[in-house]
Amino acid sequence: MIIVGIILVVVSKVLILKSLFDQSAYESCIANNHGNAALCASAPFPFFIYGWILTAAGAAVLIYGLKYVSLKDLR
């Protein structure tokens, strides 16, 4: 449970960083195509939101795992 929580948090942070890096490329594509979003890739902002949702889910799983998994099971 703890490992799953850590993996979710790491994946969510990668998703958030990717969306932040893609934002500038998306904005320049929109500017170069005179606002025609159909010619550009999908907007990175929804992935930014999905990343934060995954962060919250990963944190919840991690807290649940730390709270309810006994230390004897971790040895």
C-alpha positions as CSV (number, residue, x, y, z in Angstrom):
1,M,0.0,0.0,0.0
2,I,2.8,2.3,0.9
3,I,4.7,1.6,-2.4
4,V,1.5,2.2,-4.4
5,G,1.1,5.6,-2.7
6,I,4.7,6.6,-3.5
7,I,4.3,5.5,-7.1
8,L,1.1,7.5,-7.5
9,V,2.7,10.6,-6.1
10,V,5.8,10.2,-8.3
11,V,3.8,9.6,-11.4
12,S,1.6,12.6,-10.7
13,K,4.6,14.9,-10.3
14,V,6.0,13.7,-13.6
15,L,2.6,14.5,-15.2
16,I,2.6,17.9,-13.6
17,L,6.1,18.7,-14.8
18,K,5.4,17.5,-18.3
19,S,2.3,19.7,-18.5
20,L,4.3,22.7,-17.3
21,F,7.0,22.1,-20.0
22,D,4.4,21.5,-22.7
23,Q,2.6,24.8,-21.8
24,S,5.1,27.0,-23.5
25,A,5.2,24.9,-26.7
26,Y,1.4,24.9,-26.8
27,E,1.2,28.7,-26.4
28,S,3.8,29.3,-29.1
29,C,1.9,26.9,-31.4
30,I,-1.4,28.8,-30.8
31,A,0.4,32.1,-31.5
32,N,2.0,30.9,-34.7
33,N,-1.2,29.5,-36.0
34,H,-3.2,32.6,-35.2
35,G,-5.2,31.0,-32.4
36,N,-6.2,27.8,-34.3
37,A,-6.0,25.2,-31.5
38,A,-7.0,22.4,-33.9
39,L,-3.5,22.5,-35.4
40,C,-1.8,22.1,-32.0
41,A,-1.6,19.2,-29.6
42,S,-4.1,19.0,-26.8
43,A,-3.9,21.7,-24.1
44,P,-1.7,20.7,-21.2
45,F,-3.8,22.3,-18.5
46,P,-6.1,19.3,-18.0
47,F,-3.1,17.1,-17.5
48,F,-1.9,19.6,-14.8
49,I,-5.3,19.2,-13.0
50,Y,-5.1,15.4,-13.4
51,G,-1.7,15.4,-11.9
52,W,-2.9,17.2,-8.8
53,I,-5.8,14.8,-8.5
54,L,-3.4,11.9,-8.7
55,T,-1.2,13.6,-6.1
56,A,-4.1,13.8,-3.7
57,A,-5.0,10.2,-4.3
58,G,-1.4,9.1,-3.9
59,A,-1.2,11.0,-0.6
60,A,-4.4,9.5,0.6
61,V,-3.2,5.9,-0.2
62,L,0.2,6.7,1.4
63,I,-1.4,8.0,4.6
64,Y,-3.8,5.0,4.7
65,G,-0.9,2.6,4.2
66,L,1.2,4.3,6.9
67,K,-1.7,4.4,9.3
68,Y,-3.1,0.9,8.9
69,V,-0.2,-1.2,8.0
70,S,1.5,-2.5,11.1
71,L,5.2,-2.1,11.4
72,K,5.6,-5.8,11.9
73,D,4.4,-6.3,8.3
74,L,7.0,-4.0,7.0
75,R,9.9,-6.1,8.3
